[in-house]
Amino acid sequence: MTKENNTHSILIRNINWVSHQQNQVTNGYVIIENGTFSKLGEGEPTPQELDRVKQVKWGKGKWLIPGFVNTHTHTGMNLQRGYSDQLPLQQWLQQKMWPFEANLDREAVAAARGLAMVEMIKSGTTTFLEMYHLFMDDFAEDIINSGMRASLMRAMIGLCSREEQDAKLKEATHFAKTWHKEANGRIHTMMAPHAPYTCPPDFIERIVEVANDLSIPVHMHLAETLKETEDHIHTYGLHPIQHLEELQLLNEVDWLFAHAVHLKEKHIEIIQNAQSNISISHNPISNLKLGSGIAPIKMMLEKGIPITLGTDSVASNNTLDMVEEMRVAALIHKGINQNPMLMDEITTFNMATINGYRALQFEQVKGIVEGSEADFLLINQNEAHLQPSIQIFSHLVFALNSHDITDVYVQGKALMENRELLTLDKEKIIQEANAHFHRLEGLLK
């Protein structure tokens, strides 16, 4: 592991900066020092400000916005994009996904991760959560080299012997201890039981105990499908969230639940009344594609539950494009509730950005405000579909295309400039990903 030197200073002038607090300046500049926004200014910078920075860039009137945060992914599955598109979750996992994953080796998973990082940076994701179980130490090294920000965890399925559970928990604990707050703070870790239907209650209890000892959150799939939820009720007599409450686990640590599709008001009130911080990662496209349903986001918002957005894996989405995820999230809840007032632009935009940083506990990233670490995007607003350009927040949610994103920065360092990746070799990664897919596909025939 390496200590990164982040002493570069940069001033970007002639930009329109936009914050999650609805602040926007149509002709301004930003100064970034030591990876942090030290000044958000209006108009032109002073000669003294220009003199004190090492680099000055022209923003060409672009919009500067917070980076997107994808709060639920399995990028190790990126070679399975389009591998199975017409099955419900349980069949999809058991008949297609898990058999394919059984053949994954270190090189194939590395190719999958590389493909995911290319796609994420190109579509404006600066930060993501990775819930996976294979070669996670390698991925942490990838984060160091790519410059991205990530919450990483060694996911665990507990449908195995006690000895196997112990080995998985030991590996996950070691990973969490080793990598938490590494890469200049760009890596955080969590503990990750896969789901209540794949982890016995006593195994979840042991995982939560470790998370409590390490003072890190827990991430888990929750009530993604009606079948898994009904099966849990049949087995234990309780809905999964009620079961977690009965086990007194909800107050032990902070939680980020993925999906949360099959919750009723009484279940949401359990989350609302918990003494810990609990957020939901809403994955609308994956839930639609797998026919899992639509999470009751309207009710969650009314109860004050923090909502973030995630894509899930490309095997069930089939992209990692947070721009698309954001737009679908806004539209489906207006439609199913027959209420155009729901999911306004600010609420939806914050789900895709600042809410994600908070749920992943990157407290040092506060959006486009002075004192925040400088994770941001530059957007070319000179496109017909972004006019009239004054309606910025509406365009960001309902009109933006990820190809409008020209530059991506994390901690003030450019990962992409003018649509060109600076830390990843796109052509090589694509070539290797296809080669490994065909190799693995041959093993399954």
C-alpha positions as CSV (number, residue, x, y, z in Angstrom):
1,M,0.0,0.0,0.0
2,T,1.2,3.5,-0.9
3,K,0.8,6.9,0.6
4,E,-0.3,9.3,-2.2
5,N,1.1,12.7,-2.6
6,N,-1.7,15.2,-3.4
7,T,-0.1,18.6,-3.3
8,H,-1.2,19.7,-6.8
9,S,-3.2,23.0,-7.1
10,I,-5.5,23.8,-10.0
11,L,-7.8,26.6,-11.0
12,I,-10.7,26.0,-13.4
13,R,-12.2,29.2,-14.8
14,N,-15.2,29.9,-17.0
15,I,-17.4,27.2,-15.6
16,N,-20.9,27.0,-14.3
17,W,-20.7,25.3,-10.9
18,V,-23.7,23.6,-9.4
19,S,-24.1,22.2,-5.9
20,H,-26.6,19.8,-4.4
21,Q,-27.9,22.7,-2.3
22,Q,-29.4,24.2,-5.5
23,N,-26.7,26.8,-5.6
24,Q,-25.4,27.6,-9.0
25,V,-23.1,30.2,-10.5
26,T,-23.3,30.7,-14.3
27,N,-19.9,32.3,-14.7
28,G,-17.4,31.3,-12.1
29,Y,-14.3,29.4,-11.1
30,V,-13.0,26.9,-8.6
31,I,-9.7,26.5,-6.9
32,I,-8.6,23.0,-5.8
33,E,-5.6,22.6,-3.4
34,N,-4.4,19.4,-1.9
35,G,-7.4,17.6,-3.5
36,T,-10.0,19.9,-1.8
37,F,-12.1,22.8,-3.0
38,S,-10.5,25.8,-1.4
39,K,-12.5,28.5,-3.3
40,L,-15.7,28.6,-5.3
41,G,-15.8,32.0,-6.9
42,E,-18.0,34.1,-9.1
43,G,-16.8,36.0,-12.2
44,E,-13.1,35.9,-12.9
45,P,-10.3,34.9,-10.5
46,T,-8.0,37.6,-9.2
47,P,-4.4,37.9,-10.4
48,Q,-3.2,36.7,-7.0
49,E,-5.3,33.6,-7.2
50,L,-4.0,32.9,-10.7
51,D,-0.4,33.3,-9.5
52,R,-0.7,30.9,-6.5
53,V,-1.9,27.8,-8.4
54,K,0.3,25.5,-10.4
55,Q,-2.2,24.9,-13.2
56,V,-5.0,26.9,-14.8
57,K,-7.7,25.3,-17.0
58,W,-10.4,26.9,-19.1
59,G,-13.8,25.3,-18.5
60,K,-15.3,26.6,-21.7
61,G,-18.6,27.3,-20.0
62,K,-19.1,23.7,-18.9
63,W,-21.3,22.7,-16.0
64,L,-19.3,21.5,-12.9
65,I,-21.4,19.0,-10.8
66,P,-20.7,16.4,-8.1
67,G,-19.6,13.0,-9.3
68,F,-22.2,10.2,-9.4
69,V,-22.1,7.5,-6.6
70,N,-23.2,4.0,-7.5
71,T,-24.1,2.3,-4.2
72,H,-24.6,-1.2,-5.3
73,T,-22.6,-3.1,-7.9
74,H,-21.0,-6.5,-8.5
75,T,-18.3,-5.5,-11.1
76,G,-16.7,-8.9,-10.9
77,M,-19.7,-10.0,-13.0
78,N,-19.1,-7.7,-15.9
79,L,-18.3,-10.5,-18.3
80,Q,-21.8,-11.8,-17.8
81,R,-23.5,-8.8,-19.4
82,G,-26.3,-10.1,-21.6
83,Y,-25.4,-13.7,-20.6
84,S,-29.0,-14.3,-19.4
85,D,-31.8,-11.8,-20.0
86,Q,-35.0,-13.7,-19.5
87,L,-35.1,-15.4,-16.2
88,P,-36.4,-14.5,-12.7
89,L,-33.8,-14.0,-10.0
90,Q,-33.6,-17.5,-8.4
91,Q,-33.3,-19.3,-11.8
92,W,-31.0,-16.6,-13.1
93,L,-28.6,-17.1,-10.2
94,Q,-28.8,-20.9,-9.9
95,Q,-28.9,-21.8,-13.6
96,K,-26.7,-19.1,-15.2
97,M,-24.8,-16.8,-12.9
98,W,-23.4,-19.1,-10.3
99,P,-22.3,-21.8,-12.8
100,F,-20.5,-19.1,-14.8
101,E,-18.8,-17.7,-11.7
102,A,-17.6,-21.1,-10.7
103,N,-15.2,-20.9,-13.6
104,L,-13.9,-17.4,-13.0
105,D,-10.2,-17.1,-12.3
106,R,-8.0,-14.2,-11.3
107,E,-7.4,-13.0,-14.8
108,A,-11.0,-13.1,-15.9
109,V,-12.2,-11.2,-12.8
110,A,-9.5,-8.6,-13.4
111,A,-10.7,-8.1,-16.9
112,A,-14.3,-7.8,-15.7
113,R,-13.3,-5.1,-13.1
114,G,-11.4,-3.2,-15.7
115,L,-14.3,-3.2,-18.0
116,A,-16.5,-1.9,-15.2
117,M,-14.2,0.9,-14.3
118,V,-13.9,2.1,-17.8
119,E,-17.7,2.2,-18.1
120,M,-18.1,4.0,-14.8
121,I,-15.6,6.7,-15.4
122,K,-16.9,7.3,-18.9
123,S,-20.4,7.8,-17.6
124,G,-19.4,10.0,-14.6
125,T,-19.3,7.6,-11.7
126,T,-16.5,8.8,-9.3
127,T,-17.5,6.5,-6.4
128,F,-19.0,3.0,-6.2
129,L,-19.7,0.1,-3.9
130,E,-18.5,-3.3,-4.8
131,M,-20.0,-6.3,-3.2
132,Y,-18.2,-9.4,-4.4
133,H,-16.2,-12.4,-3.2
134,L,-13.4,-13.1,-5.6
135,F,-9.9,-11.5,-5.6
136,M,-10.9,-8.4,-3.6
137,D,-7.4,-7.5,-2.6
138,D,-6.6,-7.2,-6.3
139,F,-9.5,-4.8,-6.7
140,A,-8.2,-2.6,-3.9
141,E,-4.9,-2.3,-5.8
142,D,-6.9,-1.4,-8.9
143,I,-8.6,1.4,-7.0
144,I,-5.2,2.8,-6.1
145,N,-4.1,2.8,-9.7
146,S,-7.4,4.0,-11.3
147,G,-7.9,6.9,-9.0
148,M,-11.5,6.1,-8.3
149,R,-13.2,6.1,-4.9
150,A,-14.8,2.9,-3.7
151,S,-16.4,1.1,-0.8
152,L,-15.2,-2.5,-1.1
153,M,-16.3,-5.7,0.7
154,R,-15.8,-9.4,0.6
155,A,-19.4,-10.6,0.3
156,M,-20.4,-13.9,2.1
157,I,-22.9,-16.6,1.4
158,G,-23.5,-18.7,4.5
159,L,-25.2,-21.8,3.1
160,C,-22.2,-24.0,4.0
161,S,-20.5,-25.6,7.0
162,R,-19.5,-23.7,10.1
163,E,-15.8,-24.2,9.0
164,E,-16.5,-22.6,5.7
165,Q,-18.4,-19.8,7.3
166,D,-15.5,-19.2,9.7
167,A,-13.0,-19.1,6.7
168,K,-15.2,-16.6,4.8
169,L,-15.6,-14.4,7.9
170,K,-11.9,-14.4,8.6
171,E,-11.1,-13.5,5.0
172,A,-13.7,-10.7,5.0
173,T,-12.5,-9.3,8.3
174,H,-8.9,-9.3,7.3
175,F,-9.8,-7.5,4.1
176,A,-11.9,-4.9,5.9
177,K,-9.1,-4.2,8.4
178,T,-6.4,-4.1,5.8
179,W,-8.0,-1.7,3.3
180,H,-10.3,0.6,5.3
181,K,-9.3,4.3,4.6
182,E,-6.4,3.3,2.4
183,A,-5.5,4.9,-1.0
184,N,-5.4,8.4,0.6
185,G,-8.9,7.7,2.1
186,R,-10.4,6.7,-1.3
187,I,-11.1,3.1,-0.1
188,H,-13.6,2.3,2.6
189,T,-14.7,-1.1,3.6
190,M,-17.9,-2.8,4.9
191,M,-19.0,-6.2,6.1
192,A,-21.4,-7.9,3.7
193,P,-23.6,-10.9,4.3
194,H,-25.1,-11.6,0.9
195,A,-28.8,-11.7,2.0
196,P,-31.1,-13.2,4.6
197,Y,-32.0,-16.0,2.3
198,T,-28.4,-17.0,1.8
199,C,-27.1,-16.3,5.3
200,P,-28.5,-18.1,8.4
201,P,-29.4,-15.7,11.2
202,D,-26.5,-16.7,13.5
203,F,-24.0,-16.1,10.7
204,I,-25.4,-12.6,10.1
205,E,-25.1,-12.0,13.9
206,R,-21.4,-12.9,13.8
207,I,-20.8,-10.6,10.8
208,V,-22.6,-7.7,12.5
209,E,-20.5,-8.3,15.6
210,V,-17.3,-7.9,13.5
211,A,-18.6,-4.8,11.9
212,N,-19.4,-3.3,15.3
213,D,-15.9,-4.1,16.5
214,L,-14.4,-2.4,13.4
215,S,-16.9,0.5,13.4
216,I,-17.8,0.0,9.8
217,P,-21.3,-0.4,8.2
218,V,-23.0,-3.5,6.9
219,H,-24.3,-3.9,3.3
220,M,-26.8,-6.6,2.4
221,H,-29.5,-7.4,-0.1
222,L,-32.9,-7.1,1.5
223,A,-36.4,-8.2,0.2
224,E,-35.4,-8.1,-3.4
225,T,-38.1,-10.5,-4.6
226,L,-41.5,-11.6,-3.3
227,K,-40.4,-15.3,-3.3
228,E,-37.4,-14.8,-1.0
229,T,-39.5,-12.6,1.3
230,E,-42.3,-15.0,1.5
231,D,-39.9,-17.9,2.0
232,H,-38.3,-16.1,4.9
233,I,-41.6,-15.5,6.5
234,H,-42.5,-19.2,6.0
235,T,-39.3,-20.3,7.6
236,Y,-38.9,-17.8,10.5
237,G,-42.4,-16.4,10.9
238,L,-41.1,-12.9,10.3
239,H,-40.4,-10.5,7.4
240,P,-36.5,-10.2,7.0
241,I,-36.4,-6.7,8.4
242,Q,-38.6,-7.7,11.3
243,H,-36.3,-10.6,11.9
244,L,-33.2,-8.3,12.0
245,E,-35.1,-6.2,14.5
246,E,-36.0,-9.1,16.7
247,L,-32.3,-10.2,16.6
248,Q,-31.5,-6.7,17.8
249,L,-29.1,-6.2,14.9
250,L,-30.5,-3.0,13.4
251,N,-29.2,-0.8,16.2
252,E,-25.7,-2.4,16.4
253,V,-24.2,-0.9,13.3
254,D,-25.1,1.4,10.3
255,W,-26.7,-0.4,7.4
256,L,-27.0,0.1,3.7
257,F,-29.7,-2.3,2.3
258,A,-29.9,-3.0,-1.5
259,H,-33.2,-3.2,-3.3
260,A,-35.8,-3.2,-0.4
261,V,-38.5,-3.8,-2.9
262,H,-41.0,-5.8,-0.8
263,L,-41.5,-3.6,2.2
264,K,-44.8,-2.4,3.7
265,E,-45.3,0.6,5.8
266,K,-44.7,-1.2,9.1
267,H,-41.4,-2.5,7.7
268,I,-40.3,1.0,6.7
269,E,-41.2,2.3,10.1
270,I,-38.8,-0.2,11.6
271,I,-36.1,1.3,9.5
272,Q,-37.2,4.8,10.4
273,N,-37.2,4.1,14.1
274,A,-33.8,2.3,14.2
275,Q,-31.2,4.0,16.4
276,S,-28.5,3.5,13.7
277,N,-28.1,5.1,10.3
278,I,-29.9,3.0,7.7
279,S,-29.9,3.9,4.0
280,I,-31.5,2.2,1.0
281,S,-29.8,1.6,-2.3
282,H,-32.6,1.8,-4.9
283,N,-31.8,-0.3,-8.0
284,P,-34.8,0.5,-10.3
285,I,-33.5,-0.9,-13.6
286,S,-32.3,-4.2,-12.3
287,N,-35.5,-4.7,-10.3
288,L,-37.5,-4.0,-13.5
289,K,-35.4,-6.2,-15.7
290,L,-35.6,-9.2,-13.3
291,G,-39.3,-8.6,-12.7
292,S,-38.6,-8.2,-9.0
293,G,-40.9,-5.2,-8.6
294,I,-40.6,-1.5,-7.7
295,A,-39.4,-0.4,-4.3
296,P,-41.9,1.8,-2.3
297,I,-39.7,4.8,-2.5
298,K,-42.5,7.3,-2.1
299,M,-43.3,5.9,1.3
300,M,-39.6,5.7,2.3
301,L,-39.1,9.4,1.4
302,E,-42.2,10.3,3.4
303,K,-40.7,8.5,6.4
304,G,-37.3,10.3,5.9
305,I,-35.3,7.2,4.9
306,P,-32.1,8.2,3.0
307,I,-32.3,6.9,-0.5
308,T,-29.3,6.3,-2.8
309,L,-29.1,4.8,-6.3
310,G,-27.3,1.7,-7.5
311,T,-27.2,-0.1,-10.8
312,D,-26.6,-3.7,-9.5
313,S,-24.5,-5.8,-11.9
314,V,-24.5,-5.5,-15.7
315,A,-25.8,-9.1,-15.7
316,S,-29.1,-7.7,-14.5
317,N,-29.1,-4.1,-15.7
318,N,-27.2,-4.2,-18.3
319,T,-25.2,-1.0,-17.8
320,L,-23.4,0.9,-15.0
321,D,-24.7,4.2,-16.3
322,M,-25.9,6.3,-13.4
323,V,-27.4,9.0,-15.7
324,E,-29.8,6.4,-17.0
325,E,-30.5,5.0,-13.5
326,M,-31.3,8.5,-12.2
327,R,-33.8,9.3,-15.0
328,V,-35.6,5.9,-14.7
329,A,-35.8,6.4,-10.9
330,A,-37.4,9.7,-11.3
331,L,-39.9,8.6,-13.9
332,I,-41.2,5.3,-12.6
333,H,-42.3,6.6,-9.3
334,K,-44.1,9.5,-10.9
335,G,-45.9,6.9,-13.1
336,I,-46.8,4.2,-10.6
337,N,-48.0,6.8,-8.1
338,Q,-49.7,8.9,-10.8
339,N,-48.2,12.0,-9.3
340,P,-45.9,14.2,-11.3
341,M,-44.8,16.1,-8.1
342,L,-42.9,13.1,-6.8
343,M,-39.1,12.7,-7.4
344,D,-38.4,16.3,-8.2
345,E,-35.1,17.1,-9.8
346,I,-33.2,18.0,-6.6
347,T,-34.4,14.9,-4.7
348,T,-33.4,12.6,-7.6
349,F,-30.1,14.4,-8.2
350,N,-29.1,14.1,-4.6
351,M,-30.0,10.4,-4.6
352,A,-27.4,9.9,-7.4
353,T,-24.7,12.1,-5.7
354,I,-24.5,13.4,-2.2
355,N,-26.7,10.8,-0.6
356,G,-24.4,8.1,-1.9
357,Y,-21.3,9.7,-0.4
358,R,-23.1,9.9,3.0
359,A,-24.3,6.3,2.9
360,L,-20.8,5.1,2.1
361,Q,-19.5,7.3,4.9
362,F,-17.1,9.4,2.8
363,E,-17.7,12.3,5.1
364,Q,-14.8,14.3,3.4
365,V,-16.9,14.6,0.2
366,K,-19.6,17.1,0.7
367,G,-20.4,18.1,-2.9
368,I,-19.5,21.3,-4.6
369,V,-18.7,23.3,-1.5
370,E,-15.6,24.8,-0.1
371,G,-13.8,22.4,2.2
372,S,-15.0,19.3,0.3
373,E,-12.7,16.9,-1.4
374,A,-12.9,17.7,-5.1
375,D,-14.8,14.8,-6.7
376,F,-16.6,16.3,-9.7
377,L,-17.6,16.2,-13.4
378,L,-17.5,18.7,-16.2
379,I,-20.4,18.6,-18.6
380,N,-20.5,20.0,-22.1
381,Q,-23.8,22.0,-22.1
382,N,-23.5,23.0,-25.7
383,E,-25.8,20.3,-27.0
384,A,-29.3,20.7,-28.4
385,H,-30.9,18.4,-25.8
386,L,-29.5,20.6,-23.0
387,Q,-31.1,23.8,-24.1
388,P,-32.4,26.3,-22.9
389,S,-29.3,25.9,-20.8
390,I,-30.7,27.8,-17.8
391,Q,-32.8,24.8,-16.7
392,I,-29.8,23.0,-15.3
393,F,-31.3,20.7,-12.7
394,S,-34.1,19.6,-14.9
395,H,-31.7,18.8,-17.7
396,L,-29.3,16.9,-15.4
397,V,-32.1,14.5,-14.4
398,F,-34.3,14.4,-17.5
399,A,-32.2,15.3,-20.5
400,L,-28.5,14.5,-19.7
401,N,-26.7,11.9,-21.7
402,S,-23.6,10.3,-20.2
403,H,-21.6,11.2,-23.3
404,D,-22.1,14.8,-22.4
405,I,-19.7,14.2,-19.5
406,T,-16.2,15.3,-20.7
407,D,-14.1,15.3,-17.6
408,V,-14.0,13.3,-14.3
409,Y,-12.0,14.2,-11.2
410,V,-11.5,12.5,-7.9
411,Q,-9.6,14.3,-5.1
412,G,-8.8,17.0,-7.7
413,K,-7.0,14.6,-10.0
414,A,-8.3,14.0,-13.5
415,L,-9.4,10.5,-14.4
416,M,-10.8,11.6,-17.8
417,E,-10.2,14.8,-19.8
418,N,-12.1,15.6,-23.0
419,R,-13.6,12.0,-23.0
420,E,-10.1,10.5,-22.9
421,L,-9.3,8.1,-20.0
422,L,-6.1,9.0,-18.2
423,T,-5.6,6.1,-15.8
424,L,-7.0,3.1,-17.7
425,D,-6.2,1.6,-21.1
426,K,-9.7,1.2,-22.6
427,E,-8.7,-0.6,-25.8
428,K,-6.6,-3.2,-24.0
429,I,-9.2,-3.7,-21.3
430,I,-12.0,-4.4,-23.9
431,Q,-9.8,-6.8,-25.9
432,E,-8.9,-8.8,-22.7
433,A,-12.5,-8.8,-21.5
434,N,-13.7,-10.4,-24.7
435,A,-10.9,-12.9,-24.8
436,H,-11.6,-14.1,-21.3
437,F,-15.4,-14.3,-21.9
438,H,-14.9,-16.6,-24.9
439,R,-12.4,-18.7,-22.9
440,L,-14.9,-19.1,-20.0
441,E,-17.8,-19.7,-22.3
442,G,-15.9,-22.6,-23.9
443,L,-15.5,-24.2,-20.5
444,L,-19.3,-24.3,-20.0
445,K,-20.1,-26.1,-23.2
